[in-house]
Amino acid sequence: MKEMTLTIQGMTCHHCVMAVRKELTKLPGIEVRDVQIGSARLIVDETKVTPALIEAAVQDAGFILVG
């Protein structure tokens, strides 16, 4: 398990936060610790989820993963 902090571009409000949280919680192997405007803090089981899947989830929510 690895703790990660993502930087997310394009989030401006509470609805953005909820959209990102919703998409990330769909992924197996992710525990969402916190989502705020512009960032998300996760605990990730790297045997179950890849960085590409995390990026795709952020994109599905309508935002851009910066780091």
PyMOL commands that set and color helices and strands:
alter all, ss='L'
color gray80, all
select helices_A, chain A and resi 14-25+51-60
alter helices_A, ss='H'
color red, helices_A
select strands_A, chain A and resi 2-9+30-36+39-44+64-65
alter strands_A, ss='S'
color yellow, strands_A
deselect
rebuild
show_as cartoon
